[in-house]
Amino acid sequence: MSRLAISRGDLSIPSSDDFIATFGCDFSFDELSYTENYVFADDYNSTIYLWIGIADNTFSLSIKSDDFETVKIYSESLQKISLDEKRQSIIIVPGTSDLFQQMQLKIWPRASLHITTTRREI
C-alpha cells in the first residue's frame, strides 16, 4: 500500500513511492498504528530503519551495523522530511519550540547521520 505525499500545515512528507524510487528501500505500512516502516541498506553492512507515524507526527530512526545498534532517535514532533537524491540523503526536521534541528541521514554509499541544532530567533 503506497501513500501520496503529505503537505499540511503541521507536516510535510514525500510519498512512499518517492522513498522507494530514490533509495530502493523496503516499505511496509502498519494499518493499526498508521506507521510507515522503511528499511535501507548501505554498502558497508549497515541497516537503517525509519518509522514515520502519520497520524501523530512521530518518527524513529535506528542505524545498525553488524547487528549492533549504533544510533537510536525518537521524536514526537516531526515537522518535515525531504529527499535529496543527488546526495542520497534524507533530511528530517523535527518541530521543537526553542531549537531548530535538522538531521541529514546519508543512505548511500555509507550510512551516516549529521545533526545540526541552532536556537530559534524570538
C-alpha angles and dihedrals in degrees: 000000000000127000131217121237115283119224115165132135096275102031141038121183131159118241119274088243089059090055091050095045093047101043108015089233131160116256135195134166126215105213092192096059099021089236125150116213122202126184122194131181128202132202093262102061095265122136122205121203120195122183120188121192104211096186099045104028094242130141138185129194129194130178117195126188118190090346092305117117107230099171132029123173130171128180134177094200111064112171107167144359123189133176125230106197094180093057094033089234141133116218113210122190116188116198114240130164105234103014133060111214129183125183121198110199110193111205105180141082091351126008114244138156127214118187123195120191126184133167114255117241112247 
